[in-house]
Amino acid sequence: MKSNDYVKYITQTVVKYIDQPKNERKRNRLEKKDMKEPFLFRWFGVIPYILYYYVKRKRGK
């Protein structure tokens, strides 16, 4: 990719972002945040996640 193409892409992306209303940008940000997986699962896989729920369930009894 040539540098001119890259600058064009970045410019289009920024302009598209700026043209959106503020509340739409905020809504998109919140939707993206809600779709994110929990920290333990995202960084360390499923095993710490399972251990966390196992310990949590044991404390509840």
Helices and strands as residue ranges (DSSP letters): H 3-19, H 22-35, H 39-44, H 46-60
